[in-house]
Amino acid sequence: MAQRIWVFQQALISLLNILFTHYSVQQIDFKASFLIDSMSAVRTYTDKQIDPILTPLNAQSEQFLTESIPSYSAKQVFTYLQANPDYAQYSYRETALNPTNPEDQADSREASVIKAFRADPSLKTLSGNRQNADGLYNYVAKPIKVTDPKCLACHSTYQQAPPSLVASYGKTHGFGWQLGEVIGAQIVSVPVDAIIAAKQASLTWVGLLNTAAFVITAGALLLFLGRSIIQPMRLISSRAFEASIHPENVDFSEKHRQDEIGLIAQSMERMKQSLLIAMRMLQQPRNTPHE
């Protein structure tokens, strides 16, 4: 029996481990997806509100103002977001196969994600695990597609790009983009250790809640047993002892209950009545025969 209970406990722990791992991954993926959507909003704001102001300056200036680039704004905002401890372990990349800034060059795994988006235009999100130099990471990725024709003013050919951009980044990369083309991906990554920590926290809370529920249930059960069974049984036992001496003074009031305690009280009441009858018979004088 003990071995069966141990096996059941191990199976339950394994099941909970699987469930909470899945739940933790879903929660992390949801937060990562939300972060990408937030960075996309920053990109849109930069494209619609900041770029129109800085584009004339970039056309005249010798130094390119990177604040006009949507990806630059998104990465800067995310850097400030990482100051929040809740997001300190998250990292954000805007990576491309042919980026303007060499720092955004996709590595082999990032390139495979971008190519997957290119191969399937209906694909909106990809997620999974990737091994980095500093450990295993869970990632969520969304495609970056050229949807605005004005992007081609900087990325079609270097001859059409602002001279300040060419001076800053060169003329060998970041050009040749096509309208409607997936040129990169937004990728949010978080260490798998963070998922494990989230899972352990969930398991700890479940353990605490189960312990609290067990203590409350056990306390309520003991209280119920004490009031409904143990205390009435003690009273019946005490009255039974008294009935063995003075049955006429004892009343088993629990005999009206509709449960096992009531049945016991009824049995004790019948025994008391039998004892009273027997005692009365013993107390009656016997008729002695005449000699």
C-alpha positions in Angstrom: 0.0 0.0 0.0 2.8 2.4 0.9 4.6 1.7 -2.3 1.4 2.4 -4.3 1.0 5.8 -2.5 4.7 6.6 -3.3 4.2 5.7 -6.9 1.1 7.8 -7.1 2.8 10.8 -5.5 5.7 10.5 -7.9 3.3 10.4 -10.9 1.4 13.4 -9.6 4.7 15.4 -9.1 5.8 14.5 -12.7 2.4 15.6 -14.0 2.5 18.9 -12.1 6.0 19.5 -13.3 4.9 19.0 -16.9 1.8 21.2 -16.5 3.7 24.0 -14.7 6.6 23.9 -17.2 4.0 24.3 -20.0 2.2 27.1 -18.1 5.5 28.9 -17.4 6.6 28.8 -21.0 3.2 30.1 -22.1 3.4 33.0 -19.6 7.0 33.9 -20.7 6.0 33.6 -24.4 3.0 35.8 -23.8 5.1 38.5 -22.1 7.7 38.3 -24.9 5.0 38.6 -27.5 3.6 41.7 -25.7 7.1 43.2 -25.6 7.5 42.8 -29.4 4.1 44.4 -29.9 5.2 47.3 -27.7 8.5 47.7 -29.6 6.5 47.6 -32.8 4.4 50.5 -31.5 7.6 52.4 -30.8 8.8 51.7 -34.3 5.5 53.0 -35.7 5.7 56.2 -33.6 9.2 56.9 -34.7 8.3 56.2 -38.4 5.3 58.5 -38.3 6.3 61.2 -35.8 10.0 61.4 -35.6 11.3 60.5 -39.0 9.4 63.3 -40.9 11.2 65.8 -38.6 14.7 64.3 -39.0 14.6 63.3 -42.6 15.3 66.8 -43.9 18.1 67.2 -41.4 19.7 63.9 -42.5 19.5 65.1 -46.2 21.6 68.1 -45.3 23.7 67.0 -42.4 27.1 65.3 -42.7 26.3 63.1 -39.6 23.3 60.8 -39.8 20.8 61.1 -37.0 20.1 57.5 -35.9 17.1 58.7 -33.9 15.2 58.7 -37.1 15.6 54.9 -37.5 12.6 52.9 -36.0 14.8 50.0 -34.9 17.2 52.4 -33.1 14.3 53.9 -31.1 12.9 50.4 -30.2 16.2 49.2 -29.0 16.8 52.3 -26.9 13.3 52.0 -25.3 13.9 48.4 -24.5 17.2 49.3 -22.8 15.3 51.5 -20.5 12.7 48.8 -19.9 15.4 46.4 -18.8 16.0 48.6 -15.8 12.8 47.2 -14.5 13.7 44.0 -12.6 10.7 42.2 -14.1 12.3 42.5 -17.6 16.0 42.5 -16.6 16.5 38.9 -18.0 14.8 39.6 -21.3 16.8 40.6 -24.4 15.6 42.2 -27.6 17.1 41.9 -31.1 16.1 43.4 -34.4 18.1 41.3 -36.7 18.3 41.2 -40.5 19.9 39.2 -43.3 21.1 42.5 -44.9 21.1 45.2 -42.2 22.3 48.7 -42.4 24.0 48.5 -39.1 26.4 45.5 -38.9 25.5 45.0 -35.3 22.1 43.8 -36.5 23.5 41.1 -38.7 21.6 37.8 -38.2 23.6 34.8 -36.9 22.9 31.3 -38.3 19.9 30.6 -36.0 18.4 34.0 -36.4 18.8 33.7 -40.2 16.9 30.4 -40.1 14.0 32.2 -38.3 14.0 35.0 -40.9 14.0 32.5 -43.8 11.1 30.6 -42.2 9.1 33.8 -42.2 10.1 34.4 -45.9 9.1 30.9 -46.8 5.6 31.1 -45.2 4.1 34.6 -45.5 1.1 33.5 -43.3 3.5 32.8 -40.4 3.1 35.5 -37.8 5.1 34.2 -34.8 7.8 31.6 -34.1 9.0 30.4 -30.7 11.4 27.8 -29.4 14.8 27.3 -27.7 18.2 28.3 -28.9 21.6 27.7 -27.4 23.7 30.8 -26.9 27.3 31.1 -25.6 26.0 31.9 -22.1 23.2 29.3 -22.0 19.9 28.0 -23.2 17.3 30.6 -24.2 13.6 30.6 -25.0 12.7 33.0 -27.8 9.7 34.5 -29.5 10.1 36.1 -32.9 7.9 38.1 -35.3 8.8 39.2 -38.9 9.9 42.6 -40.0 8.5 43.4 -43.4 9.0 46.3 -45.7 5.4 47.7 -45.9 6.1 51.5 -46.4 7.5 52.6 -49.7 9.3 55.5 -48.1 11.6 52.9 -46.4 13.1 52.4 -49.9 14.4 55.9 -49.9 17.2 54.7 -47.6 17.3 51.0 -48.5 16.8 50.6 -52.3 20.3 51.8 -53.5 23.1 53.7 -51.8 22.9 56.3 -54.6 19.3 57.2 -53.4 20.1 57.0 -49.7 21.0 60.2 -47.7 24.8 60.8 -48.0 25.0 61.0 -44.2 23.7 57.4 -43.9 26.2 56.2 -46.5 28.9 58.0 -44.7 28.0 56.4 -41.4 27.3 52.9 -42.5 28.9 52.5 -45.9 27.4 51.5 -49.2 27.8 47.7 -49.2 24.9 46.6 -46.9 21.4 47.6 -46.0 20.4 48.2 -49.6 18.4 46.2 -52.2 15.4 45.8 -50.0 12.1 45.2 -51.8 8.6 46.3 -50.9 6.7 43.5 -49.2 9.9 41.6 -48.4 10.6 40.1 -45.0 14.0 41.6 -44.3 14.4 40.6 -40.6 12.8 39.6 -37.4 12.1 41.0 -33.9 13.3 38.5 -31.4 12.8 38.6 -27.6 14.8 36.0 -25.6 14.7 34.9 -22.0 17.0 32.4 -20.2 15.4 29.0 -19.7 16.6 29.3 -16.1 13.9 32.1 -15.7 11.3 29.6 -16.9 12.5 27.0 -14.4 12.4 29.6 -11.7 8.9 30.6 -12.6 7.8 27.0 -12.6 9.4 26.4 -9.2 7.7 29.4 -7.9 4.3 28.1 -9.2 5.0 24.7 -7.6 6.0 26.3 -4.3 2.7 28.3 -4.3 0.7 25.1 -5.1 2.5 23.3 -2.4 1.8 26.0 0.1 -1.9 26.2 -0.9 -2.2 22.4 -0.7 -0.7 22.4 2.7 -3.0 25.2 3.9 -6.0 23.4 2.4 -4.9 20.1 4.1 -4.5 21.9 7.5 -7.9 23.6 7.1 -9.6 20.4 6.0 -8.0 18.4 8.7 -8.9 20.9 11.3 -12.5 21.1 10.1 -12.7 17.3 10.0 -11.3 16.9 13.5 -13.8 19.6 14.7 -16.6 17.8 13.0 -15.6 14.4 14.4 -15.2 15.8 17.9 -18.6 17.4 17.9 -20.6 14.9 15.9 -19.0 11.6 16.9 -16.4 11.6 19.7 -18.2 13.9 22.1 -21.6 12.0 21.7 -19.9 8.6 22.1 -18.2 9.8 25.3 -21.6 10.9 26.6 -23.2 7.6 25.7 -20.3 5.7 27.3 -20.7 7.7 30.5 -24.5 7.3 30.6 -24.1 3.5 29.9 -21.8 3.2 32.9 -24.3 5.2 35.0 -27.2 3.1 33.6 -25.5 0.0 34.9 -26.0 1.3 38.5 -29.0 3.6 38.3 -30.8 3.0 35.0 -33.9 4.8 36.0 -32.0 8.1 36.1 -30.5 7.8 32.6 -31.9 9.1 29.3 -30.1 8.4 26.0 -31.2 11.6 24.3 -29.2 10.8 21.1 -31.7 8.0 20.3 -33.6 10.5 18.1 -30.7 11.0 15.8 -30.9 9.5 12.3 -27.4 8.2 12.1 -25.1 5.5 13.6 -24.9 7.4 16.9 -28.7 7.4 17.1 -28.7 3.6 16.5 -26.2 3.0 19.2 -28.2 5.3 21.6 -31.4 3.3 20.7 -29.6 0.0 21.5 -28.3 1.4 24.8 -31.9 2.6 25.6 -33.3 -0.9 24.9 -30.6 -2.4 27.1 -31.5 0.1 29.8 -35.2 -0.8 29.6 -34.3 -4.5 29.7 -32.1 -3.9 32.8 -35.0 -2.0 34.5 -37.4 -4.8 33.8 -34.9 -7.3 35.2 -34.3 -5.2 38.3 -38.1 -4.9 38.9 -38.5 -8.6 38.6 -35.8 -9.2 41.1 -37.4 -6.7 43.5 -40.8 -8.4 43.4 -41.4 -10.8 46.4 -41.5 -14.5 45.6 -44.6 -16.6 46.4 -43.5 -19.4 48.7 -45.5 -22.7 48.6 -47.5 -23.8 51.8 -46.1 -26.8 53.6 
